[in-house]
Amino acid sequence: MNCIVIVCDTLRYDHCGPYHHGRPLNQVVSKEQPDWVVPTPNMDRLASRGTVFDQAWCGSTPCMPARRDIYIGRHEFLERGWGPLEDDDLDLPRQISGAPNVSLTWQLSQGRPVSYLVTDHFHLWEQGAGNYHMGYSGFEFVRGHEADAWKTDPVPFPCPDDIHHKAERHFRNVHLTRRSESDQFCAQVFTKAAEWLEANKNHSNFYLHIDCFDPHEPWDPPEELVKLFDPRGYDVGKWSSMVPYDKWDRHYTPEELLHVQARYAAQVVLTDKWLGKLLDKMDELRLWDDTMIIFTSDHGTYNGDHGRIGKLQTHQHDACGHIPFIIAHPQYGHGERRSQLVQLVDIYPTVLSAVGRPCPPDRHGVDLLPVLQDAEAKTREYAVCGMFGKSVTITDGDWILHQSPVDSNKPLNWYGHSTARFIPYDLGPYRDGKRETDCESWPEPTWLSFKKADPGERINLAGDMPEKLEEMQQALRRKLEELKAPEEQAVRLGLS
């Protein structure tokens, strides 16, 4: 079977039609969202052909840790933070296509499926993470998004952000290359992916990985889409395409926050529109009969929820940790939904199963093909997610615990030879497979919510329900043991 994985960065599930069902955002999960309905007809179209997972949770955050979860089928955040693939990582494209830097003819002669990456995600090339493309049979990199150091022409150009911010690169690139909506980055990604399908449709088996940076910031969608949510469009005085990862009222008035929310919603609509380009090609080439598509995101983002905007700064509450996850299989689960807990690490064994390749041992993921066939099939009792050195989240779908570390946030080790570059940590020298880490304290209190009654996690029950808190903490301790997490994680989290 062919397999396509689509990862859209920073896509909130409540902005996706298969999850909001046409309801205004403030009636889906978060009352802090506006009363807009965000149209995503192509996500709806994909869901009608597939299975929608209602309890999907990210795993490691943010961007590149989530991708390492996908690429190696193991939770990165329990062992290290943002970094590259390492020498002993059994990354997914190499498990599919075999050794890199050989001829495609040789790969095919060995019965290996061809694998291909289409992306505009600059972090895959950036220092401190830039080797995620190396295992594929081939790849296409759409240049220019966010901090991509591409164009250097000394020309004046409009830049809504501080010119000393990395987003200055984005707007220089855009000024020199964007002439129409088809030059938008998500448009280029899905167009090039569709072109690859056209040119490669005769492969007997293939794996296509589409990593679309939208709707991640910078948020600069076409003005007519912004006007769907804010009639002023960009006529709002000074605006910024990036947001501070902080409490929003330190930076915005309520009216300014509303405009930020409008630009994000417009970026989602734009991404969905060009997703349709790929789905049209699937229709044209009649690939649905032998191709499975997995559609998801690495994480969400705060957009007024919990008084926050952006990512990283607090627990992996619903707005960040709960993600869209849809699988369209040629035979199973069409138009159905599943309530089992699934995570990004499940992509690894599921893709290998679909393309007929063996899955290495010691993976944290679960093959989801049996769940597509049988609505009662099991996945896991608890899902976990978090960011290295911060709190750790565990949920059974009904209850969710965000366990904060002890005041010292020690002991903590960074496992692997890579160093922390993009998100800095104070790391010691590399010895015995690890680096001692002096991680800053975590200011957020441990948080417990009952999601059935409080899906937006607005009420912290940790102080009112000590028995349930203890139950979830013990479940987290057992889960860490099951995942073979470093022993000091339980100590750092006060669970020992």
N, C-alpha and C positions, 0 to 999 in steps of 0.2 A: 504494500500500500504506500502511496505517496503521503507525505506529511508536511503541513505548513504550520509554523508557529508564528503568531503575531503578538508582539509585545508593544503596547503603547505606553509611554512613560507618564507617570503621574496622572492616571485616569481614575477619577472617583467613580465608584460603581453607581452612586445615586444619580449621576448625570447620564447614565446609559439606559436607553429605553427598555431593555429586557428586565431592568430592575425597578425603574420608576413607573412603568406601565402607564405613562401619560399623566402622572400626577405632578403637581407643582413640587419643586424641590423641598420646600419646607414641610411637606406632608409625607416625605419618604422616610427620612431618618433623623435629620437635623433641623430643628426649628430655627437655627441661625441662618439658614439658607433663604434666598429670595423665593417669591411665589411664582417663579417662572417654570414653564415646561420646556425642557431641552430636547428638541427633536433629534433622534439618531436612527433614521429609517434603515440604514445599512446594518447597524448592530442588531436591530429587530429582525432584519432579513436573515442574518446569520443565525440568530437564535431560533428562528422558525425551522431551520434545517438541522438544528443541533440540540444539545442538552445544556441548560443553564444551571450552574452550580450556585446555590444561594449562600453557602457557607464556605467561601474561598478566602484564605488568609495568606498574606505575603510570605513572611519568613524573615530573611535578613534584609535590613534596610540601611542606607537608601539605594541609589541607582545600581552601582556596580556590585555591592554585596548581594542584591537581589538577583543579578545576572549570574553570579557565581553559583547561587542556589540552583538556577536553571541549568547551568552548564555542567555541574558535577553532581547534582542530586543530593547535596548535603547542605545543612544549614551552616553558613559561614559565620554568623554573628556570635556563635558560642566559642569560636576559636580565634578569630581575628576580624579586623575591619576591612575597609576599602583597600583592594589590592588586585594585582594581576593573577592570572592562572599561574600555578606553580608546576614544577617539573613532574611531580607525582600525581597531579590532578588528571583524572581520567575523563577529560572533557567530552561533551556530547558529540560535537562534529567529528572528532577522531574515532569515537566508538562507532560512528555510522560509516564514515568513508575510509578509515584507516590512516596510515601515516601521511602527514602532509609533505609538500615539496616533492611529490612524485607525479608522474603523468596521469591525467584523467583516464587515459586508455588503460593504464596499468590498474588503477583502482577498479574500473569496470570489469576488467578481466578477472579480478579476484572476487567478483560477485558483490562488490560494495556499492551501495547507493551513492549517487552524486549528492553533495551537500553544497548549499549556497547561502550567503548572507547578503541581504540588502539593508542598509542602515544609513541614517544621518546622525547617529549617536556618537558625538565626538569623544565622549569618555572612553569608548572602546579603543581609542588611539592615544589617549592622553597619558602623560607620565604618571606612573603609579598604578596603571590599569591596562595599558595599551597593548594587549596581546590576545584579545578575545576573538579576533578574526582569523587566527593562524591555522586552525584545524580544518577549515572548510576547503572543499574542492575549488571554490572560487568565491569572490565577494565583490560587491559594488558599494562604494562609499560616496554618499551625497554630501558634498562639501558645504560648509558655511554656517552651520547652526551654532547657536550659543557662543562658546568661547573658541571655536575653531579658528586657529591662526592661519587664515587662508589669504585673503586679499590685503595688500599693504599700500595700495595706490594712495598718494598724498592728495586727496580730494576732499572738499567739504561735503558733509552729509548730515542729514537730520538724525539725532540720537536722543531719545527721550530719557535715557539713563545718564548717570554720572559718567563722563567720558573717561574716568579713571577706573571704572568697573569693567570686568571682562566682557559684559554685554556690548561694549563699544565695538568689539570685533564683529559681533553679529550684525550690527546695523551698517558697518562699513561693507561687509559682504553682501547684505541685502541691497544696499544702494547701488552696488556695482553689477548685480546679477539679476535682480527681480524685476520683471517687466509685466507680469500678469499673475493671476492666481495659480496657474499651472507651475509657476516657479516657487510657490510656497513649499516648504521642506516636506511636509507630509504628502503633498501632491506628487513631488518628485519620487519619494520613496515608493508609494503604491503604484505609480506609473511604471517605474523601473522594475518592480516586482512582477507586474503584469506582463511587461515585455520579456522578462526572463521566462515566465511560464509559456509564452508563445514560442520562444526559441527552443525551449527544453522539454516540451510536452511529450516528445517521443522517447524520453528516458523511461525505462521499464520501472524505475523506482527512484524517487528523489526526496530530499529533505530541504525545504526552503525556510529560512529563518528571517523574519522581517522585524527589525528593531527600529521602531518609529519614535523619535524623541518627542514629538507632539503628543499630548498637550502640555508637556513640561514648559516652564518659562524658557525664553522670553515669550510673553503673550502679546503678539502683534498681529492678530487675525485681520482679514479684510473688514473695512469699516461697516459695510452693509450687514455683516454678520453680527458685529457688536451692536448695531442698532436694533437687532431682534430683541435685545435685552435692555439696552440703554439707548433711548432715542437720540441722545446727544452724540452718539458715536464717539469720535475722538475730539469733539469740540468741548473739552472739559478743562481747558487750561493745561497746566503741566501734568503729565502722567509718566509713569515708569513701567517698563515692560517686565521688570523683575520685582519681587516682593521681599521685604525683610522677613526672616524667619523669627517671628517674635509675636508678642501680643499686639493685635492690630490697632488698638486705640492709642498706642504710643506713636503711631505713624499716620493714621488716617482718620478722617471724620466718617460718620456713617455713610454719607453720600459718596465719599471717595472709595470706601470699601465696596459699595454697591457697584461702582464702575469696575473695580478689580474683578469682582465676581462675574460681571458681564463679559469681560475680556476672556476669562477662563472658560465660561460657557460657550462663547463664540469659537474658541480654539477647539473645544470638543466637537462642535458642530462641523467645523472645517475638517477635522480629522475623520469624522464619520463619512463626510461627503466623499473624500478621496479613497477611503476604504472601499466604497462602492465600485471604484475603478477595478480593483482586484476581483471583487465578486462578479462583476460583469464578465471579466476574462474567464473566470471559472465556469460561468454559464456558457459562454461562447465555445470554449474548448471541451465542454462536457466532462469536466474533471471531477465533479461531485461523486461520480460512481466509484472512483478508486483513490480518492484523496481525503484525508482527515485534516481539519483545521482546528487549531487551539488558539483562542483569542483571550488575551489577558492584559494585566498591567503589573508593573513592579511594586506599586504602592499608590495610595491616594495622596491627598494633601489637605491641610487645614485651610478653610476658606471662610473664616468667621467662627467656626466651631470651637468651643471651649475658649472663646475670646482670642483665638490664635489665627495666624496666617502663615503659610509655608509648612516646612517639615522639620524634623530633627529635634526640636526643642523640648518635647514632652513625650509622654507615653504613646504607644502605638494604638491610640483609640480608634474607634470605628472608621473615622474619616480617613485615616492613613492606612490602617492594617487590613481592613476589609476590602477586597478587590473584586472586579468583574472576572469571570472565568466561564468561558463557553467552549464546548467541544462539538464540532459538527462532524459526525462520523458517517461514512457512506451508507451504513446499514442500521445503526442502533440509535435509539433515544431521540428521534426527530420530534421537535416541539415539546420535549419533556423537561422536567426540572428535577434536581437532586438536592437533598439536604445534608448529604455526607460532608464532613470536613475535608477540604482539599487545600493544597498549598503549592507554591511554585516548584518545590522540589519534586513534585509528582510529574512534572513535564518530562523529566529525564527518563524514568522507566517507561512512561506511556509512549513516548516517541520511539524508543528502542523496540518496544513490543510491536508498534505499528509497522515499522520498517523491517522487522524480522531479524533484529540483532540482539545478542545476549546482553543482559544488564549485569554489570560488575556487582560484587557483594558490598556490604557496608554502606548502602545508600539509605538516606532518610525518606526517600519518596516511595509512593505507592503507584502501581500500574492502574490507571483508571479505566482501561478498556472493560474489565469485568463490571464496573459500576455503570457503564453505558448500557451493557447488556441486561443487567439485573438491578432494579431499583433498590433492592434490599442488600446488595453487596456491601461489605464493610470497607472502610478506609482506615480511620484512626479514631481513638476516643477523645484525644485532645490535639489541638493545633498550637504551635508556639511561634512567636516572632519577636523581633527586637533589633536593637542596634548595639554593636560591640561596646561593652563597657557601660551601657545604660541599663534601664529596667528591662525585664523580660516579661513578655505577655503570654498567657495561656488561656485558652477558651475551649469549652465543650459545645459551643454554639448557643447555649442558654446563659451561662455565667462567663464572665471574663475577669481575669486578675492581671493587673500590671504590678509586678513585684519589684519594688525599688531595692537597690543595694544598701548595705550598711553605710554608715557615715564615711568610713575610710575608703569604701569602694575597693577593698583589697581582700585577698590577693587576686591578681589578674595577670594572665600571660597572653602574649600574642604568638600564636603558633604558626610557624612558617618563616622563611628567610626574607620575605619582602619587608620593606619598611613602609611606614605610614607617610604618604605624601599629600594626597588630596585633602583628606580630613586628618589633621595632625594629632598624633598621640606621642607622649614622651616615652619612647621605647629604649630599653637597654640593649646591650650587645647580644648577638645571636649565639645561643649556647644550647646544646642538647635539644635542637628542634624548636626552640622558642625564644622569645624576648620578654623579659620582665617589663611590665607596663605600669606606669604611674598615671592612672586615669583620674580625672577630676571628679569631685563628688557630684552626686545627682540630687538636684534640689526638689524633685517632685515626690510627694508622698505616695506610698503604696495605695492602689486604687482597686476597688471591687465593684462591679456593676452586674445587675440582672438584666440581660439584654432583651428578654422578651417583653419586659415592662418599660425598659429604658434603653431603646436601641441606640440613641445618641450618646449614651454613657454620661449623662449630666449629673447623676447622683452617685456619690462615693459611699458605698455601704461597708467599707472596711472596718470602721469603728463601731458600727451598729450590729454587725453579724459576725462575731468572732469565730463561731463554730464553722460557718461556711468559709470564712477566710482561711482557717486552718486546713479545711478539707482541700481547698484549691491550692494552697501552698504545698501540701503533701503530694498532690497530684503533679505539681510542677517538679518537685524533687524526684519523683518516680520517672517523670518524662525525661529529665536530664540524664538519669541513669540509663534509660532505654536508648537514648541517642548517643550514649557514650561521650557525653560532654566532659570537658576537663573537670576534675573533682573540685577545683577551687571555685567553680561557678556557684555551687551550693553554699559555700562559705561566704563568698562575696554578697550573695543575695540574702544572707541571714537564714538559710534553710537547714543548716547543719546541726 
